[in-house]
Amino acid sequence: MNFGQYLEFLKKEKFSSIIIYSKSHRALSKFSQQAVVKHKGKYLDLLNYFIQHSELAKGIDVFKMEDLLSLLKKEAVGQSLLFVDKMDFLLDTWRDDEKKAFYRLLQNQWNSFLEDMKAGLVICLRTNNFLENKLKIVDTKGNSRVHKLSNFKAID
């Protein structure tokens, strides 16, 4: 699948958020950074963001999905595409209900028709059994919006 063509399809969707996963964080980061340059988006390394904002790092145990939503909205302002990389650490701190709320956000709440969520949202995560076999986030045609990185053959 060509990522650029997929983005064109995603722009027409009401809920324009996807997950891309891989075993390699390095490969995800490289892909994300290249795609951001090619498609004029924004790259957010969430782990580094927390490290740079010590108040967030100190309060990681109380950083909830609603806090993430506020941060994503802030980072998405004026963007057509927002890649969020290295957020696995945050999911690892959340209880199951918080993770479910996050996946619900991606499925049917990140509404690209709303001004503060216009940017296509790409979440990059490390491979796990849940992502590969259980998580169901679909587009209007019933196709998955959870993709293995190797499914994208080109960034163009």
Buried (B, 14 or more C-beta within 10 A) or exposed (E): EEBEEBBEBBEEBEBBBBBBBBEEBEEBBEBBBEBBEBBEBBBBBBBEBBEEEEEBEEEEEEBBBEEBBEBBBEBBEEBBBBBBBBBBEBBEEBEEEBBEBBBEBBBEBBBBEEEEBBBBBBBBBBBBEBBEEEBEBEBEEEEBBBBBBEEBEEBE
